[in-house]
Amino acid sequence: MLEPVLWLGPATLLILTMVVWPVIEMIRTSLTRVSSTGQSQGFAGVRNYTDLFAQGDLPGVLLRTLVWVVGVVTVTLVLSLGLAALLNSRFPGRRLVRWALIVPWASSVLMTALIWRWMLNNFYGVVNRLLMDLGVLDAPVNWLAKPGLALAAMMGVAVFVSLPFTSFVLLAGLQSIPAEVYEAARVDGAGPVRGYLGITLPLLRPSLVVAAIINVINVFNSFPIIWAMTRGGPGFASDTTTTYLYKLAFDNQSVGESAAMAVVNFGLILAVVLVYLRFVRRQEDTT
Amino acid sequence: MKRHLACLAGGLSLALALTGCGKGSSSDSGGSDGRTIRFVAAKYDDDTQAYWTALIKDFESANPGYRVNLEVVDWEQMDSKVKTYVQTKQEPDILNYNKFSDFARDGLVHKAQDVVSPKVLTDFLPLFRQKAQYEGTQYGLPFISSARLFFYNKDIFAKAGIDRPPSTWAEVEAAAKKIKQAGYIGLGLPLGPEEAQAEFQIWAMNNGGGWTDASGKWAIDQQANVDTLTYLRKLTKDKVTQPNPETTNRKDVFNQFAQGRIGMLNGAVFMRKGFIDPVDEKLNYGVAPLPSKDGSTHKTLGVQDYLVAFKKGDGSNKAAVKKFLDFFYQKENAAEFVSTEGFLSVTKSAGEVLSSDSRDAAYYKPFVDALSDAEFAPTDDPAWAAVDGAVKQRIGTAVAGGDPAKVLGEIQKTAQKGD
């Protein structure tokens, strides 16, 4: 009688305290008037939400979040496919290359972002030095001060730190494809391109889906890269929703509005996850 | 994961982030005996930690049984750290910060008279004591003060053929152009998040503008302020400032000035101690009043930081807090902090100790003189925290892509929301 409780209890408790409770608390805060020192001043209705949607910067922030997530995840997946294929083929020193690929993963994201900030610095940065010595630039470029360039640079760093994980997921996928399938294809006269498109990619699909979804969630919630490199600035010109909600709370002192943004953020992620579940279920049905 | 990110968020350096997380999770360090207090101090420069460590050691050996747990936080992380501590009810017993009024409004901090002796209370200079009040009651304990004056590099001025520091905005513009032609950065203009509110106020108040109108209502979008930003925008577009003022922090231009790459800028009293001397003690520079639009009157920006003592549930911390604060405000201790960090004194007794030391008197005198009729940021208004945050994020964009009137309008909206 009590046995199911014994088995399900700990997990349920964990989910309730670690997932459900914070979500309830977040939604409650988004409906509360909170003073700048964090004191609750009663029910606010939807005021935090109307304030949030009245912010002139919000559309830009949302659009940038989309560019950020789609851009980083797409580039990461394409590059990782190449890297995984490379690591799967036999060549001398492969073990070393595999180890080397782990390095960006093992080092702290914050450190990587900080190092890039200094490398791109207008006054002292090594990137400007190098490009000027090579004659590519005449004067130093303030990379992180121009919203477009800054976003591109940060996306570069985000791709860099996402590559190891993604490559290894795809590599694992590649290794699970039996060699006989390729042999059969070769006997039937398929070339390398046909083999890749007809066998490798379809059989790699489960790994690709996993890699894509985990990356989408990670990149969407990514905070340290943007915070360390530009702080979302100048103004709000390189913010994503994640850094924006932080600024609402800590710079604008509007905790309630920030909570409203967090609820919106949560909704967006939830939508992505639901699409994912649907996608996976359909895939299970077809196989 | 979320929690992890939030921890990383606050700290820009890994070390700070890690210690921050550690502290956060070690819960209440107040101790139940009422003899252990927690003190969060702001990091003014590399000497800050050493000063407090030594002072606390002296305090603990003079008062057996009492303990002070120190945490020194970099100014760049201070705002988010304080906010996190206060909102999660992990306030320190004593905090060294630049705001106090919203704590006072929400009844989180002790009145000044409850945590220092009457002797200390009357020792504060009236100018600073007055700025430490919320609705007529003093809550903040004046800690240090700073004044801003115009710094210029005499060698660069000579090379550019300028014979005296500019007094009007037109002269600033002309001088900046000449300096640029001589191959240096004309004017250092830091409108990045670190201290944009101070830089803006310096220019705005010397154009008859400011944060509020005559009746004390927020008037951030007033015409004088729009004109100020339009002027600064023109300097930026003429490329006589350092590139991208909107992302340049104050410490960046102070460093560049110390390295002799910038011709002139709005400097601060601690610049000599904190920036110039460590890089180049022989830098040939002068100090002048802040330039104004028409050159007739020159206003100075004063800055004051505070200590505040947070209330703890049963009030058991009050005795220990008072002991420690009285210890700090002993004139030798307070004077040593001020001279270690290169600031100006907020107490009579420490000021006397300092002015008896004639080595530095010549450098500090113009700042002390300017302070007597300096203007301050409205830190006694509880809405200031939100305005301050909005200005730091936004104001720089007015000299880059944004439109001055629109940017100021956005900030005005934030200010009124906080009322």
Interface residues (C-beta under 8 A of the other chain):
Chain A: P22 S35 S36 T37 G38 Q39 D51 G56 S108 V109 L110 M111 L114 N122 F123 P140 N142 L144 A145 K146 P147 N221 F223 P224 W227 A228 T230 R231 G233 P234 G235 F236 A237 Y246 K247 A249 F250 D251 N252 Q253 S254 V255
Chain B: M1 K2 L5 L8 A9 G11 L12 S13 L14 A17 D79 S80 K83 V86 Q87 T88 D102 F103 R105 D106 L108 G192 P193 P243 N244 E246 T247 D252 Q256 P382 A385 A386 G389 A390 K392 Q393 R394 G396 T397 A400 G401 G402 E410 T414 K417 G418
